[in-house]
Amino acid sequence: MYGTVARLKRKAGTSEGLKSWAEKGSEREGAGAVATYLFQTDDDPNEFYAVAIFESAEAYKANAEHPQTNEGFQEMMQYLEE
């Protein structure tokens, strides 16, 4: 298994957009993807943790280099503070 854990800070007022983006995650998953999760913290409604799991480092790297991955990343960034 290989993957990423990321702490995300949502822009105020983008709750539904970010949740919708996360729900479409399975449509963006490429070969070797196992699962993606988005967790909202109890202490801060604008703080999330994203987890992406892949079968191997090779699958993770292939996904990272795929143009569709960058499109999904850019879409996600519109809901987040930089």
N, C-alpha and C positions, 0 to 999 in steps of 0.2 A: 504494500500500500504506500501511496505517496500523495501529497496534497498541500493545501494551503489553509491557514487559519488567518483571518484578517479582522481587525477591529475597524468598524465603520461608524461614522457620525453622520446621521441623516440631517439634511436641511429641514428646517421647520416647514410644516405644511406639505411634505412630500410622502407621507405615510402610505397612502394607497398606491402611489406610483412605485415605490420601492417594493412593497409587498407583491404587486402585480409582476414586476420584473423578476422577483425571486421565484414566483410560481411558474413562470415560463422557463425556468432554468433547465428543466429536463429536455426542452426543445433544442437548447443550445449545446447540450452535452455531446461530446464526440466519442469516438472509439476509445475504450479504456476507462471511461468515466464510470465511477461507482455510485456516487451520490453528491448532492449539494444541499446544504442546510443554511438557514438564516435564523439566528436567535436574537430576540430583542431582550435587553436587560431589564430587570425590575426597577433598578435605581434611576435609570435615565431612559425615558421613552424614545430618545433620539439616538441611543447607542445600540449597535448591533454587532454580532460576531457572525462572520460568514465562514463556512467550511466547505471546501471542495476536495473530494477524495477520488483518486485514480488508482488503477490497478498497479501502475509502475511509474518510475521516474520517466521512462521513455514515453509513456502515454501522456503524462503530464506535460512534458516538453513539446510533444507533437500538438497537443491542444493549445498550448501557449503560442505556438507559431501559426496557428490557423487564423485566417482573416476574420472568420465569424466570431472568434473569441474576442478580438479587439472591438468589433462592433458591439458585442454584449457589454464589454467593459465600458465603452463610451456611453452607452445607454444608462448603465448603472450610475456613472459619475454625475449625471444630471440631477440625481436625487441626494447626492452626498456633499458635505462640506469638504473642501480640499485641504 
